[in-house]
């Protein structure tokens, strides 16, 4: 295997590991935390619906951010072209 191909594979693997780490961080630190806060706000004896809705909006934003980052690294699939 040529040095160029080995270098490309290494960079691709590094990019993939970096994206995996970024996505896991977004899911565990942002989405999961916000969804737990939303559930807690809604399950109170006097539910705080506005707080719950706001936390859900924040978690949706975090998911959209992760999707955008993935789309930047991933080549377009044939059905998207």
N, CA, C and O atoms as CSV, one atom per row, in Angstrom:
chain,resi,resn,atom,element,x,y,z
A,1,UNK,N,N,0.855,-1.172,0.000
A,1,UNK,CA,C,0.000,0.000,0.000
A,1,UNK,C,C,0.903,1.239,0.000
A,1,UNK,O,O,1.905,1.295,0.714
A,2,UNK,N,N,0.534,2.205,-0.799
A,2,UNK,CA,C,1.382,3.393,-0.905
A,2,UNK,C,C,1.284,4.252,0.357
A,2,UNK,O,O,0.337,4.149,1.136
A,3,UNK,N,N,2.280,5.084,0.524
A,3,UNK,CA,C,2.303,5.982,1.687
A,3,UNK,C,C,1.125,6.949,1.661
A,3,UNK,O,O,0.579,7.295,2.708
A,4,UNK,N,N,0.733,7.385,0.463
A,4,UNK,CA,C,-0.399,8.313,0.344
A,4,UNK,C,C,-1.691,7.661,0.820
A,4,UNK,O,O,-2.475,8.272,1.547
A,5,UNK,N,N,-1.904,6.433,0.410
A,5,UNK,CA,C,-3.119,5.727,0.822
A,5,UNK,C,C,-3.110,5.492,2.331
A,5,UNK,O,O,-4.136,5.646,2.993
A,6,UNK,N,N,-1.958,5.120,2.867
A,6,UNK,CA,C,-1.853,4.927,4.320
A,6,UNK,C,C,-2.146,6.226,5.064
A,6,UNK,O,O,-2.828,6.215,6.089
A,7,UNK,N,N,-1.637,7.335,4.557
A,7,UNK,CA,C,-1.872,8.634,5.192
A,7,UNK,C,C,-3.346,9.005,5.118
A,7,UNK,O,O,-3.915,9.494,6.094
A,8,UNK,N,N,-3.967,8.774,3.962
A,8,UNK,CA,C,-5.392,9.083,3.817
A,8,UNK,C,C,-6.237,8.235,4.754
A,8,UNK,O,O,-7.182,8.738,5.362
A,9,UNK,N,N,-5.910,6.964,4.876
A,9,UNK,CA,C,-6.649,6.093,5.786
A,9,UNK,C,C,-6.501,6.557,7.235
A,9,UNK,O,O,-7.466,6.551,7.999
A,10,UNK,N,N,-5.296,6.953,7.599
A,10,UNK,CA,C,-5.042,7.430,8.961
A,10,UNK,C,C,-5.840,8.697,9.242
A,10,UNK,O,O,-6.451,8.827,10.303
A,11,UNK,N,N,-5.836,9.628,8.297
A,11,UNK,CA,C,-6.597,10.877,8.477
A,11,UNK,C,C,-8.090,10.596,8.538
A,11,UNK,O,O,-8.808,11.196,9.337
A,12,UNK,N,N,-8.552,9.691,7.700
A,12,UNK,CA,C,-9.976,9.337,7.713
A,12,UNK,C,C,-10.359,8.721,9.058
A,12,UNK,O,O,-11.395,9.058,9.630
A,13,UNK,N,N,-9.517,7.819,9.555
A,13,UNK,CA,C,-9.779,7.186,10.849
A,13,UNK,C,C,-9.776,8.233,11.966
A,13,UNK,O,O,-10.618,8.187,12.864
A,14,UNK,N,N,-8.834,9.171,11.912
A,14,UNK,CA,C,-8.781,10.238,12.918
A,14,UNK,C,C,-10.020,11.117,12.854
A,14,UNK,O,O,-10.581,11.478,13.889
A,15,UNK,N,N,-10.453,11.467,11.633
A,15,UNK,CA,C,-11.667,12.274,11.469
A,15,UNK,C,C,-12.883,11.536,12.016
A,15,UNK,O,O,-13.728,12.128,12.688
A,16,UNK,N,N,-12.966,10.254,11.727
A,16,UNK,CA,C,-14.090,9.446,12.200
A,16,UNK,C,C,-14.103,9.365,13.721
A,16,UNK,O,O,-15.158,9.501,14.341
A,17,UNK,N,N,-12.951,9.146,14.319
A,17,UNK,CA,C,-12.875,9.086,15.785
A,17,UNK,C,C,-13.203,10.437,16.413
A,17,UNK,O,O,-13.858,10.496,17.454
A,18,UNK,N,N,-12.757,11.508,15.793
A,18,UNK,CA,C,-13.061,12.842,16.295
A,18,UNK,C,C,-14.562,13.119,16.226
A,18,UNK,O,O,-15.140,13.652,17.174
A,19,UNK,N,N,-15.195,12.759,15.108
A,19,UNK,CA,C,-16.634,12.974,14.970
A,19,UNK,C,C,-17.417,12.112,15.945
A,19,UNK,O,O,-18.415,12.559,16.511
A,20,UNK,N,N,-16.971,10.885,16.142
A,20,UNK,CA,C,-17.629,10.000,17.105
A,20,UNK,C,C,-17.569,10.613,18.499
A,20,UNK,O,O,-18.565,10.624,19.223
A,21,UNK,N,N,-16.406,11.120,18.870
A,21,UNK,CA,C,-16.229,11.751,20.172
A,21,UNK,C,C,-17.125,12.990,20.303
A,21,UNK,O,O,-17.764,13.191,21.336
A,22,UNK,N,N,-17.168,13.814,19.259
A,22,UNK,CA,C,-18.005,15.015,19.276
A,22,UNK,C,C,-19.477,14.659,19.437
A,22,UNK,O,O,-20.184,15.269,20.239
A,23,UNK,N,N,-19.933,13.677,18.680
A,23,UNK,CA,C,-21.339,13.272,18.764
A,23,UNK,C,C,-21.685,12.694,20.130
A,23,UNK,O,O,-22.740,12.999,20.685
A,24,UNK,N,N,-20.807,11.868,20.667
A,24,UNK,CA,C,-21.059,11.316,21.999
A,24,UNK,C,C,-21.118,12.415,23.054
A,24,UNK,O,O,-21.955,12.372,23.956
A,25,UNK,N,N,-20.227,13.400,22.937
A,25,UNK,CA,C,-20.253,14.520,23.881
A,25,UNK,C,C,-21.556,15.298,23.770
A,25,UNK,O,O,-22.168,15.625,24.787
A,26,UNK,N,N,-21.982,15.594,22.567
A,26,UNK,CA,C,-23.227,16.339,22.380
A,26,UNK,C,C,-24.393,15.555,22.958
A,26,UNK,O,O,-25.233,16.116,23.661
A,27,UNK,N,N,-24.449,14.261,22.665
A,27,UNK,CA,C,-25.560,13.450,23.157
A,27,UNK,C,C,-25.547,13.314,24.670
A,27,UNK,O,O,-26.595,13.435,25.304
A,28,UNK,N,N,-24.392,13.066,25.261
A,28,UNK,CA,C,-24.360,12.826,26.706
A,28,UNK,C,C,-24.397,14.117,27.523
A,28,UNK,O,O,-25.060,14.178,28.558
A,29,UNK,N,N,-23.687,15.147,27.061
A,29,UNK,CA,C,-23.590,16.369,27.863
A,29,UNK,C,C,-24.716,17.357,27.576
A,29,UNK,O,O,-25.148,18.078,28.476
A,30,UNK,N,N,-25.187,17.398,26.359
A,30,UNK,CA,C,-26.215,18.374,26.005
A,30,UNK,C,C,-27.595,17.739,25.973
A,30,UNK,O,O,-28.466,18.093,26.768
A,31,UNK,N,N,-27.793,16.815,25.067
A,31,UNK,CA,C,-29.132,16.266,24.844
A,31,UNK,C,C,-29.651,15.529,26.072
A,31,UNK,O,O,-30.751,15.817,26.545
A,32,UNK,N,N,-28.883,14.594,26.588
A,32,UNK,CA,C,-29.358,13.799,27.724
A,32,UNK,C,C,-29.634,14.676,28.941
A,32,UNK,O,O,-30.661,14.516,29.600
A,33,UNK,N,N,-28.737,15.585,29.238
A,33,UNK,CA,C,-28.927,16.481,30.384
A,33,UNK,C,C,-30.178,17.332,30.213
A,33,UNK,O,O,-30.971,17.468,31.144
A,34,UNK,N,N,-30.355,17.900,29.036
A,34,UNK,CA,C,-31.517,18.762,28.796
A,34,UNK,C,C,-32.825,17.974,28.820
A,34,UNK,O,O,-33.839,18.467,29.316
A,35,UNK,N,N,-32.805,16.759,28.290
A,35,UNK,CA,C,-34.018,15.944,28.310
A,35,UNK,C,C,-34.382,15.538,29.742
A,35,UNK,O,O,-35.561,15.491,30.093
A,36,UNK,N,N,-33.376,15.246,30.564
A,36,UNK,CA,C,-33.650,14.922,31.972
A,36,UNK,C,C,-34.234,16.132,32.703
A,36,UNK,O,O,-35.155,15.989,33.507
A,37,UNK,N,N,-33.695,17.322,32.424
A,37,UNK,CA,C,-34.242,18.542,33.030
A,37,UNK,C,C,-35.671,18.782,32.575
A,37,UNK,O,O,-36.523,19.174,33.373
A,38,UNK,N,N,-35.936,18.548,31.298
A,38,UNK,CA,C,-37.293,18.732,30.768
A,38,UNK,C,C,-38.259,17.772,31.453
A,38,UNK,O,O,-39.351,18.170,31.860
A,39,UNK,N,N,-37.861,16.521,31.580
A,39,UNK,CA,C,-38.724,15.535,32.233
A,39,UNK,C,C,-38.964,15.900,33.691
A,39,UNK,O,O,-40.081,15.769,34.191
A,40,UNK,N,N,-37.933,16.350,34.362
A,40,UNK,CA,C,-38.073,16.765,35.753
A,40,UNK,C,C,-39.036,17.946,35.884
A,40,UNK,O,O,-39.862,17.982,36.796
A,41,UNK,N,N,-38.925,18.906,34.973
A,41,UNK,CA,C,-39.804,20.080,35.018
A,41,UNK,C,C,-41.252,19.694,34.764
A,41,UNK,O,O,-42.164,20.253,35.373
A,42,UNK,N,N,-41.463,18.749,33.874
A,42,UNK,CA,C,-42.832,18.339,33.528
A,42,UNK,C,C,-43.429,17.439,34.600
A,42,UNK,O,O,-44.641,17.468,34.811
A,43,UNK,N,N,-42.617,16.645,35.282
A,43,UNK,CA,C,-43.117,15.693,36.284
A,43,UNK,C,C,-43.300,16.294,37.672
A,43,UNK,O,O,-43.646,15.572,38.607
A,44,UNK,N,N,-43.082,17.573,37.828
A,44,UNK,CA,C,-43.262,18.213,39.133
A,44,UNK,C,C,-44.746,18.216,39.516
A,44,UNK,O,O,-45.609,18.127,38.643
A,45,UNK,N,N,-45.051,18.319,40.830
A,45,UNK,CA,C,-46.458,18.433,41.241
A,45,UNK,C,C,-47.150,19.616,40.547
A,45,UNK,O,O,-48.316,19.532,40.161
A,46,UNK,N,N,-46.413,20.706,40.399
A,46,UNK,CA,C,-46.907,21.847,39.613
A,46,UNK,C,C,-45.995,21.931,38.382
A,46,UNK,O,O,-44.964,22.603,38.416
A,47,UNK,N,N,-46.376,21.246,37.296
A,47,UNK,CA,C,-45.486,21.151,36.132
A,47,UNK,C,C,-45.070,22.516,35.580
A,47,UNK,O,O,-45.874,23.444,35.491
A,48,UNK,N,N,-43.817,22.606,35.222
A,48,UNK,CA,C,-43.284,23.810,34.593
A,48,UNK,C,C,-43.120,23.501,33.105
A,48,UNK,O,O,-42.033,23.170,32.631
A,49,UNK,N,N,-44.223,23.621,32.396
A,49,UNK,CA,C,-44.263,23.255,30.986
A,49,UNK,C,C,-43.316,24.120,30.163
A,49,UNK,O,O,-42.642,23.620,29.263
A,50,UNK,N,N,-43.263,25.424,30.467
A,50,UNK,CA,C,-42.396,26.317,29.699
A,50,UNK,C,C,-40.927,25.919,29.841
A,50,UNK,O,O,-40.173,25.952,28.869
A,51,UNK,N,N,-40.528,25.545,31.054
A,51,UNK,CA,C,-39.150,25.119,31.294
A,51,UNK,C,C,-38.871,23.825,30.527
A,51,UNK,O,O,-37.832,23.687,29.882
A,52,UNK,N,N,-39.801,22.893,30.605
A,52,UNK,CA,C,-39.643,21.633,29.878
A,52,UNK,C,C,-39.546,21.851,28.380
A,52,UNK,O,O,-38.700,21.254,27.714
A,53,UNK,N,N,-40.412,22.705,27.848
A,53,UNK,CA,C,-40.393,22.996,26.412
A,53,UNK,C,C,-39.071,23.650,26.014
A,53,UNK,O,O,-38.513,23.332,24.964
A,54,UNK,N,N,-38.572,24.553,26.840
A,54,UNK,CA,C,-37.303,25.219,26.545
A,54,UNK,C,C,-36.151,24.216,26.518
A,54,UNK,O,O,-35.293,24.285,25.638
A,55,UNK,N,N,-36.123,23.297,27.463
A,55,UNK,CA,C,-35.063,22.283,27.504
A,55,UNK,C,C,-35.135,21.374,26.276
A,55,UNK,O,O,-34.106,20.982,25.726
A,56,UNK,N,N,-36.347,21.046,25.853
A,56,UNK,CA,C,-36.510,20.223,24.649
A,56,UNK,C,C,-36.016,20.986,23.425
A,56,UNK,O,O,-35.373,20.404,22.551
A,57,UNK,N,N,-36.311,22.280,23.355
A,57,UNK,CA,C,-35.820,23.097,22.241
A,57,UNK,C,C,-34.290,23.119,22.219
A,57,UNK,O,O,-33.684,23.039,21.150
A,58,UNK,N,N,-33.670,23.228,23.387
A,58,UNK,CA,C,-32.209,23.212,23.459
A,58,UNK,C,C,-31.635,21.873,22.996
A,58,UNK,O,O,-30.624,21.834,22.294
A,59,UNK,N,N,-32.279,20.790,23.388
A,59,UNK,CA,C,-31.776,19.481,22.972
A,59,UNK,C,C,-31.958,19.268,21.476
A,59,UNK,O,O,-31.112,18.638,20.841
A,60,UNK,N,N,-33.041,19.779,20.901
A,60,UNK,CA,C,-33.233,19.709,19.447
A,60,UNK,C,C,-32.119,20.487,18.744
A,60,UNK,O,O,-31.579,20.031,17.736
A,61,UNK,N,N,-31.780,21.651,19.274
A,61,UNK,CA,C,-30.693,22.439,18.711
A,61,UNK,C,C,-29.375,21.693,18.752
A,61,UNK,O,O,-28.593,21.762,17.804
A,62,UNK,N,N,-29.119,20.982,19.839
A,62,UNK,CA,C,-27.876,20.214,19.954
A,62,UNK,C,C,-27.841,19.070,18.943
A,62,UNK,O,O,-26.795,18.784,18.361
A,63,UNK,N,N,-28.973,18.425,18.739
A,63,UNK,CA,C,-29.049,17.352,17.745
A,63,UNK,C,C,-28.833,17.925,16.344
A,63,UNK,O,O,-28.107,17.338,15.541
A,64,UNK,N,N,-29.453,19.059,16.047
A,64,UNK,CA,C,-29.275,19.693,14.737
A,64,UNK,C,C,-27.813,20.085,14.517
A,64,UNK,O,O,-27.296,19.972,13.405
A,65,UNK,N,N,-27.156,20.540,15.570
A,65,UNK,CA,C,-25.733,20.889,15.484
A,65,UNK,C,C,-24.899,19.647,15.156
A,65,UNK,O,O,-24.002,19.705,14.316
A,66,UNK,N,N,-25.191,18.544,15.808
A,66,UNK,CA,C,-24.452,17.306,15.551
A,66,UNK,C,C,-24.682,16.828,14.116
A,66,UNK,O,O,-23.751,16.367,13.456
A,67,UNK,N,N,-25.911,16.937,13.641
A,67,UNK,CA,C,-26.219,16.535,12.270
A,67,UNK,C,C,-25.449,17.400,11.277
A,67,UNK,O,O,-24.914,16.895,10.291
A,68,UNK,N,N,-25.396,18.696,11.540
A,68,UNK,CA,C,-24.658,19.600,10.646
A,68,UNK,C,C,-23.176,19.239,10.611
A,68,UNK,O,O,-22.559,19.253,9.546
A,69,UNK,N,N,-22.605,18.918,11.761
A,69,UNK,CA,C,-21.190,18.534,11.803
A,69,UNK,C,C,-20.956,17.234,11.047
A,69,UNK,O,O,-19.964,17.096,10.332
A,70,UNK,N,N,-21.864,16.288,11.205
A,70,UNK,CA,C,-21.727,15.032,10.475
A,70,UNK,C,C,-21.837,15.253,8.970
A,70,UNK,O,O,-21.104,14.637,8.197
A,71,UNK,N,N,-22.739,16.120,8.557
A,71,UNK,CA,C,-22.910,16.404,7.135
A,71,UNK,C,C,-21.682,17.077,6.541
A,71,UNK,O,O,-21.395,16.901,5.357
A,72,UNK,N,N,-20.957,17.842,7.342
A,72,UNK,CA,C,-19.743,18.493,6.847
A,72,UNK,C,C,-18.657,17.472,6.531
A,72,UNK,O,O,-17.897,17.652,5.579
A,73,UNK,N,N,-18.579,16.410,7.315
A,73,UNK,CA,C,-17.536,15.408,7.109
A,73,UNK,C,C,-17.939,14.305,6.150
A,73,UNK,O,O,-17.083,13.695,5.509
A,74,UNK,N,N,-19.218,14.046,6.044
A,74,UNK,CA,C,-19.681,12.936,5.225
A,74,UNK,C,C,-19.913,13.388,3.793
A,74,UNK,O,O,-20.494,14.449,3.561
A,75,UNK,N,N,-19.463,12.588,2.830
A,75,UNK,CA,C,-19.792,12.915,1.445
A,75,UNK,C,C,-21.290,12.706,1.218
A,75,UNK,O,O,-21.925,11.899,1.896
A,76,UNK,N,N,-21.834,13.436,0.269
A,76,UNK,CA,C,-23.271,13.319,-0.024
A,76,UNK,C,C,-23.573,11.908,-0.502
A,76,UNK,O,O,-22.819,11.322,-1.278
A,77,UNK,N,N,-24.695,11.374,-0.023
A,77,UNK,CA,C,-25.129,10.053,-0.482
A,77,UNK,C,C,-25.758,10.228,-1.859
A,77,UNK,O,O,-26.247,11.312,-2.175
A,78,UNK,N,N,-25.756,9.174,-2.691
A,78,UNK,CA,C,-26.283,9.292,-4.051
A,78,UNK,C,C,-27.701,9.846,-4.118
A,78,UNK,O,O,-28.015,10.615,-5.026
A,79,UNK,N,N,-28.574,9.466,-3.163
A,79,UNK,CA,C,-29.959,9.934,-3.209
A,79,UNK,C,C,-30.079,11.404,-2.859
A,79,UNK,O,O,-31.131,11.998,-3.094
A,80,UNK,N,N,-29.028,12.020,-2.298
A,80,UNK,CA,C,-29.066,13.430,-1.914
A,80,UNK,C,C,-28.513,14.332,-3.003
A,80,UNK,O,O,-28.719,15.545,-2.952
A,81,UNK,N,N,-27.819,13.777,-3.985
A,81,UNK,CA,C,-27.168,14.586,-5.012
A,81,UNK,C,C,-28.149,15.060,-6.043
A,81,UNK,O,O,-27.768,15.756,-6.984
